[in-house]
Amino acid sequence: MLFVGGADQRFFPIQVPPDVAGHRLWRHTSIDGVGGTVGSDLVGWEWDAIPQASSPLYADAAAAQPDGVERVTDTPMPPEADGNMYFVQDDGRIGSLLPPPGQGPSVHSTIYRAPSGALVFAAGTMQWSWGLGPHYDHQHDSNYMQPRTDSTDATLGQVTHNLLADMGIHAATPTGVIVDSAPPASGSSPLPANSSGGGTAAPPAETAPPSYRSPAIFFGHTAVVSGTGVLHLRLGAPGETDVAVAVGILELETVQPIVHPRSHLRASTARSASPSRRPR
């Protein structure tokens, strides 16, 4: 996926053609198996696309793209003569109303399973989050003193829920979404169908994280970490309740005080009950 263009005044809905609507990402939505349009104003400002080997500008990028990248949306940008949108024609300095030769005008969202087992998703548009709730700064002349614009879309909320579920992340109190009847166990989320491999494959077996020793840097402060465990960052202003955020499978061996004067960032550690335990 590469940044290929943008539009800064008028925005567009996401389109899902029938040939990608069968992907499991679209389950529990009206898009599933048939395709359709999702939301409004969700494609805009800056957008990405799969580089095409037929484009002289993007041929090298296409050759470097990992195997198994799948489209899950495909939104062709309509030609406009007034300069609302632009397509990159070089390294980003020159734009045009038309895409470069061989590339085509589509914006893509993509998904693929990396060799490590990680499920990687690229929304392809900066405005994907606009479909998840009201937002500020809708246009150039907008500011945070103005009321928020609401582009919330139930389908996009469901798809985002599906994506996180396939990554093994499940909402404790899901609202407004359909939950899979049998969520996959942690560490065994299903592998979406891969166009290059055909069908599905089992994810890698759950194993203990490798032992290592390396610096971890937070706001310019360094801690030496090794072994296994859970590193927690505690975020909270003075007098407020701290919120513990598990950010790694780490154990601090030695640590200098990690305090940021603005965020009141602090670090603490907790040993795992077992080597394979994951932060929740």
Contacts in CASP RR format, 6 or more apart in sequence:
PFRMAT RR
TARGET T0000
AUTHOR 0000-0000-0000
METHOD contacts of the structure
MODEL  1
MLFVGGADQRFFPIQVPPDVAGHRLWRHTSIDGVGGTVGSDLVGWEWDAI
PQASSPLYADAAAAQPDGVERVTDTPMPPEADGNMYFVQDDGRIGSLLPP
PGQGPSVHSTIYRAPSGALVFAAGTMQWSWGLGPHYDHQHDSNYMQPRTD
STDATLGQVTHNLLADMGIHAATPTGVIVDSAPPASGSSPLPANSSGGGT
AAPPAETAPPSYRSPAIFFGHTAVVSGTGVLHLRLGAPGETDVAVAVGIL
ELETVQPIVHPRSHLRASTARSASPSRRPR
1 48 0 8 1.000
1 49 0 8 1.000
1 50 0 8 1.000
1 51 0 8 1.000
1 65 0 8 1.000
1 69 0 8 1.000
1 108 0 8 1.000
1 110 0 8 1.000
1 122 0 8 1.000
1 124 0 8 1.000
2 48 0 8 1.000
2 49 0 8 1.000
2 51 0 8 1.000
2 58 0 8 1.000
2 61 0 8 1.000
3 46 0 8 1.000
3 47 0 8 1.000
3 48 0 8 1.000
3 88 0 8 1.000
4 47 0 8 1.000
4 48 0 8 1.000
4 49 0 8 1.000
4 58 0 8 1.000
4 87 0 8 1.000
4 88 0 8 1.000
4 99 0 8 1.000
4 103 0 8 1.000
4 107 0 8 1.000
5 46 0 8 1.000
5 47 0 8 1.000
5 85 0 8 1.000
5 86 0 8 1.000
5 87 0 8 1.000
5 88 0 8 1.000
5 95 0 8 1.000
6 44 0 8 1.000
6 45 0 8 1.000
6 46 0 8 1.000
6 47 0 8 1.000
6 85 0 8 1.000
6 86 0 8 1.000
6 87 0 8 1.000
7 43 0 8 1.000
7 44 0 8 1.000
7 45 0 8 1.000
7 47 0 8 1.000
7 77 0 8 1.000
7 84 0 8 1.000
7 85 0 8 1.000
7 86 0 8 1.000
8 44 0 8 1.000
8 45 0 8 1.000
8 84 0 8 1.000
8 140 0 8 1.000
9 84 0 8 1.000
9 139 0 8 1.000
9 140 0 8 1.000
10 80 0 8 1.000
10 84 0 8 1.000
11 40 0 8 1.000
11 41 0 8 1.000
11 42 0 8 1.000
11 43 0 8 1.000
11 44 0 8 1.000
11 45 0 8 1.000
11 127 0 8 1.000
12 40 0 8 1.000
12 41 0 8 1.000
12 42 0 8 1.000
12 43 0 8 1.000
12 44 0 8 1.000
12 75 0 8 1.000
12 77 0 8 1.000
12 78 0 8 1.000
13 37 0 8 1.000
13 38 0 8 1.000
13 39 0 8 1.000
13 40 0 8 1.000
13 41 0 8 1.000
13 42 0 8 1.000
13 43 0 8 1.000
13 75 0 8 1.000
14 37 0 8 1.000
14 38 0 8 1.000
14 39 0 8 1.000
14 42 0 8 1.000
14 43 0 8 1.000
14 73 0 8 1.000
14 75 0 8 1.000
14 109 0 8 1.000
14 125 0 8 1.000
14 156 0 8 1.000
15 36 0 8 1.000
15 37 0 8 1.000
15 38 0 8 1.000
15 73 0 8 1.000
15 74 0 8 1.000
15 75 0 8 1.000
15 76 0 8 1.000
16 26 0 8 1.000
16 31 0 8 1.000
16 35 0 8 1.000
16 36 0 8 1.000
16 37 0 8 1.000
16 38 0 8 1.000
16 72 0 8 1.000
16 73 0 8 1.000
16 74 0 8 1.000
17 35 0 8 1.000
17 36 0 8 1.000
17 74 0 8 1.000
18 33 0 8 1.000
18 34 0 8 1.000
18 35 0 8 1.000
20 35 0 8 1.000
20 70 0 8 1.000
20 71 0 8 1.000
20 72 0 8 1.000
20 73 0 8 1.000
20 74 0 8 1.000
21 31 0 8 1.000
21 32 0 8 1.000
21 33 0 8 1.000
21 34 0 8 1.000
21 35 0 8 1.000
21 36 0 8 1.000
22 32 0 8 1.000
22 33 0 8 1.000
23 70 0 8 1.000
23 72 0 8 1.000
23 111 0 8 1.000
23 192 0 8 1.000
23 193 0 8 1.000
24 162 0 8 1.000
24 166 0 8 1.000
24 190 0 8 1.000
24 192 0 8 1.000
24 193 0 8 1.000
25 72 0 8 1.000
25 111 0 8 1.000
25 159 0 8 1.000
25 162 0 8 1.000
25 163 0 8 1.000
25 166 0 8 1.000
25 192 0 8 1.000
26 32 0 8 1.000
26 33 0 8 1.000
26 35 0 8 1.000
26 72 0 8 1.000
26 159 0 8 1.000
26 162 0 8 1.000
27 162 0 8 1.000
27 180 0 8 1.000
28 158 0 8 1.000
28 162 0 8 1.000
28 177 0 8 1.000
28 178 0 8 1.000
29 155 0 8 1.000
29 158 0 8 1.000
29 159 0 8 1.000
30 36 0 8 1.000
30 155 0 8 1.000
31 38 0 8 1.000
31 155 0 8 1.000
38 73 0 8 1.000
38 153 0 8 1.000
38 155 0 8 1.000
38 156 0 8 1.000
38 159 0 8 1.000
39 131 0 8 1.000
39 151 0 8 1.000
39 153 0 8 1.000
39 155 0 8 1.000
39 156 0 8 1.000
40 151 0 8 1.000
40 153 0 8 1.000
41 127 0 8 1.000
41 130 0 8 1.000
41 138 0 8 1.000
41 149 0 8 1.000
41 151 0 8 1.000
42 125 0 8 1.000
42 127 0 8 1.000
42 128 0 8 1.000
42 130 0 8 1.000
42 131 0 8 1.000
42 151 0 8 1.000
42 153 0 8 1.000
42 156 0 8 1.000
43 75 0 8 1.000
43 77 0 8 1.000
43 107 0 8 1.000
43 125 0 8 1.000
43 127 0 8 1.000
44 125 0 8 1.000
44 126 0 8 1.000
44 127 0 8 1.000
45 125 0 8 1.000
45 126 0 8 1.000
45 127 0 8 1.000
46 125 0 8 1.000
46 126 0 8 1.000
47 107 0 8 1.000
47 124 0 8 1.000
47 125 0 8 1.000
47 126 0 8 1.000
48 107 0 8 1.000
48 108 0 8 1.000
48 122 0 8 1.000
48 124 0 8 1.000
48 125 0 8 1.000
49 103 0 8 1.000
49 104 0 8 1.000
49 106 0 8 1.000
49 107 0 8 1.000
49 108 0 8 1.000
49 124 0 8 1.000
50 62 0 8 1.000
50 65 0 8 1.000
50 69 0 8 1.000
50 71 0 8 1.000
50 108 0 8 1.000
50 110 0 8 1.000
51 58 0 8 1.000
51 59 0 8 1.000
51 61 0 8 1.000
51 62 0 8 1.000
51 65 0 8 1.000
51 103 0 8 1.000
52 58 0 8 1.000
52 59 0 8 1.000
52 62 0 8 1.000
52 102 0 8 1.000
52 103 0 8 1.000
52 104 0 8 1.000
53 59 0 8 1.000
53 62 0 8 1.000
53 63 0 8 1.000
54 102 0 8 1.000
54 103 0 8 1.000
55 62 0 8 1.000
55 100 0 8 1.000
55 101 0 8 1.000
55 102 0 8 1.000
55 103 0 8 1.000
55 104 0 8 1.000
56 100 0 8 1.000
56 101 0 8 1.000
56 102 0 8 1.000
57 89 0 8 1.000
57 90 0 8 1.000
57 100 0 8 1.000
57 101 0 8 1.000
57 103 0 8 1.000
58 100 0 8 1.000
58 103 0 8 1.000
66 112 0 8 1.000
66 114 0 8 1.000
67 196 0 8 1.000
68 112 0 8 1.000
68 113 0 8 1.000
68 194 0 8 1.000
68 195 0 8 1.000
68 196 0 8 1.000
68 197 0 8 1.000
69 110 0 8 1.000
69 111 0 8 1.000
69 112 0 8 1.000
70 110 0 8 1.000
70 111 0 8 1.000
70 112 0 8 1.000
70 192 0 8 1.000
70 193 0 8 1.000
70 194 0 8 1.000
70 195 0 8 1.000
71 108 0 8 1.000
71 109 0 8 1.000
71 110 0 8 1.000
72 109 0 8 1.000
72 110 0 8 1.000
72 111 0 8 1.000
73 107 0 8 1.000
73 108 0 8 1.000
73 109 0 8 1.000
74 106 0 8 1.000
74 107 0 8 1.000
74 108 0 8 1.000
75 106 0 8 1.000
75 107 0 8 1.000
75 108 0 8 1.000
76 104 0 8 1.000
76 105 0 8 1.000
76 106 0 8 1.000
76 107 0 8 1.000
77 85 0 8 1.000
77 105 0 8 1.000
77 106 0 8 1.000
77 107 0 8 1.000
79 97 0 8 1.000
79 98 0 8 1.000
79 105 0 8 1.000
80 97 0 8 1.000
81 97 0 8 1.000
83 97 0 8 1.000
85 97 0 8 1.000
86 95 0 8 1.000
86 96 0 8 1.000
86 97 0 8 1.000
87 95 0 8 1.000
87 96 0 8 1.000
87 97 0 8 1.000
87 98 0 8 1.000
87 99 0 8 1.000
87 100 0 8 1.000
87 103 0 8 1.000
87 105 0 8 1.000
88 94 0 8 1.000
88 95 0 8 1.000
88 100 0 8 1.000
89 95 0 8 1.000
89 96 0 8 1.000
89 100 0 8 1.000
98 105 0 8 1.000
99 105 0 8 1.000
107 124 0 8 1.000
107 125 0 8 1.000
108 122 0 8 1.000
108 124 0 8 1.000
109 121 0 8 1.000
109 122 0 8 1.000
109 123 0 8 1.000
109 124 0 8 1.000
109 125 0 8 1.000
109 128 0 8 1.000
110 121 0 8 1.000
110 122 0 8 1.000
110 124 0 8 1.000
111 119 0 8 1.000
111 120 0 8 1.000
111 121 0 8 1.000
111 122 0 8 1.000
111 163 0 8 1.000
111 192 0 8 1.000
112 119 0 8 1.000
112 120 0 8 1.000
112 194 0 8 1.000
113 119 0 8 1.000
113 120 0 8 1.000
113 191 0 8 1.000
113 192 0 8 1.000
113 194 0 8 1.000
113 201 0 8 1.000
113 203 0 8 1.000
114 120 0 8 1.000
116 204 0 8 1.000
117 203 0 8 1.000
117 204 0 8 1.000
119 163 0 8 1.000
119 166 0 8 1.000
119 167 0 8 1.000
119 189 0 8 1.000
119 191 0 8 1.000
119 192 0 8 1.000
121 163 0 8 1.000
127 151 0 8 1.000
128 156 0 8 1.000
129 135 0 8 1.000
130 149 0 8 1.000
130 151 0 8 1.000
131 151 0 8 1.000
131 152 0 8 1.000
131 153 0 8 1.000
131 156 0 8 1.000
131 157 0 8 1.000
132 152 0 8 1.000
132 156 0 8 1.000
132 157 0 8 1.000
132 160 0 8 1.000
133 150 0 8 1.000
133 151 0 8 1.000
133 152 0 8 1.000
134 148 0 8 1.000
134 149 0 8 1.000
134 150 0 8 1.000
134 151 0 8 1.000
134 152 0 8 1.000
135 148 0 8 1.000
135 149 0 8 1.000
135 150 0 8 1.000
135 151 0 8 1.000
136 142 0 8 1.000
136 143 0 8 1.000
136 144 0 8 1.000
136 146 0 8 1.000
136 148 0 8 1.000
136 149 0 8 1.000
137 143 0 8 1.000
137 144 0 8 1.000
138 149 0 8 1.000
142 149 0 8 1.000
154 176 0 8 1.000
157 177 0 8 1.000
158 176 0 8 1.000
158 177 0 8 1.000
158 178 0 8 1.000
161 171 0 8 1.000
161 174 0 8 1.000
161 177 0 8 1.000
161 179 0 8 1.000
164 170 0 8 1.000
164 171 0 8 1.000
165 179 0 8 1.000
165 180 0 8 1.000
165 183 0 8 1.000
165 184 0 8 1.000
165 189 0 8 1.000
166 184 0 8 1.000
166 189 0 8 1.000
166 190 0 8 1.000
166 192 0 8 1.000
167 189 0 8 1.000
168 183 0 8 1.000
168 184 0 8 1.000
168 186 0 8 1.000
168 187 0 8 1.000
168 189 0 8 1.000
170 179 0 8 1.000
170 183 0 8 1.000
171 177 0 8 1.000
171 179 0 8 1.000
184 190 0 8 1.000
186 278 0 8 1.000
187 203 0 8 1.000
187 206 0 8 1.000
187 278 0 8 1.000
188 203 0 8 1.000
188 206 0 8 1.000
189 203 0 8 1.000
190 200 0 8 1.000
190 203 0 8 1.000
191 200 0 8 1.000
191 201 0 8 1.000
191 202 0 8 1.000
191 203 0 8 1.000
192 200 0 8 1.000
193 199 0 8 1.000
193 200 0 8 1.000
194 200 0 8 1.000
194 201 0 8 1.000
206 276 0 8 1.000
207 276 0 8 1.000
208 228 0 8 1.000
208 275 0 8 1.000
208 276 0 8 1.000
209 227 0 8 1.000
209 228 0 8 1.000
209 249 0 8 1.000
209 275 0 8 1.000
211 226 0 8 1.000
211 227 0 8 1.000
211 228 0 8 1.000
212 225 0 8 1.000
212 226 0 8 1.000
212 227 0 8 1.000
213 224 0 8 1.000
213 225 0 8 1.000
213 226 0 8 1.000
213 227 0 8 1.000
213 253 0 8 1.000
214 224 0 8 1.000
214 225 0 8 1.000
215 222 0 8 1.000
215 223 0 8 1.000
215 224 0 8 1.000
215 225 0 8 1.000
216 222 0 8 1.000
216 223 0 8 1.000
216 224 0 8 1.000
216 225 0 8 1.000
216 231 0 8 1.000
216 250 0 8 1.000
218 233 0 8 1.000
218 258 0 8 1.000
218 260 0 8 1.000
218 265 0 8 1.000
218 267 0 8 1.000
219 258 0 8 1.000
219 260 0 8 1.000
219 263 0 8 1.000
219 265 0 8 1.000
221 256 0 8 1.000
221 257 0 8 1.000
221 258 0 8 1.000
221 259 0 8 1.000
222 256 0 8 1.000
223 252 0 8 1.000
223 254 0 8 1.000
223 255 0 8 1.000
223 256 0 8 1.000
223 258 0 8 1.000
223 267 0 8 1.000
224 252 0 8 1.000
224 253 0 8 1.000
224 254 0 8 1.000
224 255 0 8 1.000
225 231 0 8 1.000
225 250 0 8 1.000
225 251 0 8 1.000
225 252 0 8 1.000
225 253 0 8 1.000
226 251 0 8 1.000
226 253 0 8 1.000
227 250 0 8 1.000
227 251 0 8 1.000
227 253 0 8 1.000
228 249 0 8 1.000
228 250 0 8 1.000
228 251 0 8 1.000
228 272 0 8 1.000
228 275 0 8 1.000
229 248 0 8 1.000
229 249 0 8 1.000
229 250 0 8 1.000
229 251 0 8 1.000
229 269 0 8 1.000
229 270 0 8 1.000
229 271 0 8 1.000
229 272 0 8 1.000
229 277 0 8 1.000
230 246 0 8 1.000
230 248 0 8 1.000
230 249 0 8 1.000
230 250 0 8 1.000
230 251 0 8 1.000
230 269 0 8 1.000
230 270 0 8 1.000
230 271 0 8 1.000
230 272 0 8 1.000
230 277 0 8 1.000
230 279 0 8 1.000
231 246 0 8 1.000
231 247 0 8 1.000
231 248 0 8 1.000
231 250 0 8 1.000
231 251 0 8 1.000
231 252 0 8 1.000
231 267 0 8 1.000
231 269 0 8 1.000
232 244 0 8 1.000
232 245 0 8 1.000
232 246 0 8 1.000
232 247 0 8 1.000
232 267 0 8 1.000
232 268 0 8 1.000
232 269 0 8 1.000
232 270 0 8 1.000
233 244 0 8 1.000
233 245 0 8 1.000
233 247 0 8 1.000
233 265 0 8 1.000
233 266 0 8 1.000
233 267 0 8 1.000
234 242 0 8 1.000
234 243 0 8 1.000
234 244 0 8 1.000
234 245 0 8 1.000
234 265 0 8 1.000
234 266 0 8 1.000
234 267 0 8 1.000
234 268 0 8 1.000
235 242 0 8 1.000
235 243 0 8 1.000
235 245 0 8 1.000
235 263 0 8 1.000
235 264 0 8 1.000
235 265 0 8 1.000
236 242 0 8 1.000
236 243 0 8 1.000
236 263 0 8 1.000
236 264 0 8 1.000
237 264 0 8 1.000
238 264 0 8 1.000
242 266 0 8 1.000
246 279 0 8 1.000
246 280 0 8 1.000
247 279 0 8 1.000
248 279 0 8 1.000
249 272 0 8 1.000
249 278 0 8 1.000
249 279 0 8 1.000
250 269 0 8 1.000
251 269 0 8 1.000
251 271 0 8 1.000
252 267 0 8 1.000
252 269 0 8 1.000
255 267 0 8 1.000
255 269 0 8 1.000
258 265 0 8 1.000
258 266 0 8 1.000
258 267 0 8 1.000
259 265 0 8 1.000
259 266 0 8 1.000
END
